[in-house]
Amino acid sequence: MSTLEEIEEAIGRLPRKEVLELRDWIQERIDREWDRQFAEDVESGRLKEAAAAAIAEYRAGKAKDFPGDEE
């Protein structure tokens, strides 16, 4: 299996239980990659500018509650 089309066809033949297991495995892989990238961005300082801008907006009273965060 070397092409996406072949992989999709193979997944189409899997029983539901195995599709759900594959989904969980893929989500875990995505989560690990996101965590790795975030940690790398923090360590490199790439997020400092965005964090400083967010803090400045908050201090200026421009921050808004997320929907559903109202107490």
N, C-alpha and C positions, 0 to 999 in steps of 0.2 A: 504494500500500500504506500504509494508515494505521492499521490495527488489528492487534493481536497475532495474531488468528486468520488474517488475510490473510498475514501474514509467516510464520506457521507452515506454512500451506498452500504458500507459495512455497518454503520450505525443504524441504518434503516432496517437491518435484519436482526438487530439485537432484541432480546426480550425486554419488556418494560423495566423490569428490575435492574437489568444491566445498564440501560439507558440512564436511569436515575443515579446509579453508582458512578457512571461516567460523568454526568452533570456535576455531581459533588466533587469528583476528582478535578475536573476543569476549574470549578469555582475556587477550590483550595489553591490550585496553581496560580490563578489570577490574583488571589489575595496575597500569596507569598511574594509574587512579583511586585504588586503595588507596595507592600511593606518594604521591600528591598529598595525600590526606586525612591520612596519617600525618605527612608533613612539616608540614602545617598544624597538626595537633595538637601536635607538638613545639614549633613556633614560638610557639604561643599559650600554652604552659605547661600544657595540659590533661593531660599525662601525668606531670607532676611528682609529684602525690599518689600515683598508682599505683606509680611508680618508687620513691618513698620507702618505701611499704609493703612492696614486694618486697625492697628492701635490708634493711629492719628484720627481716623474716621470715628472710632468709638469715643475718643476723648472729646471730639468736636460735637458730639451728640448726634451724629449721622447714622449710628447703628440702628438696625431694625431687628425686632424679634423674628425668629423663624416661625413660620406657621405652625401652630400647635404648641408653641412654647409659652403661651400666655398662662399665667398662674391664676 
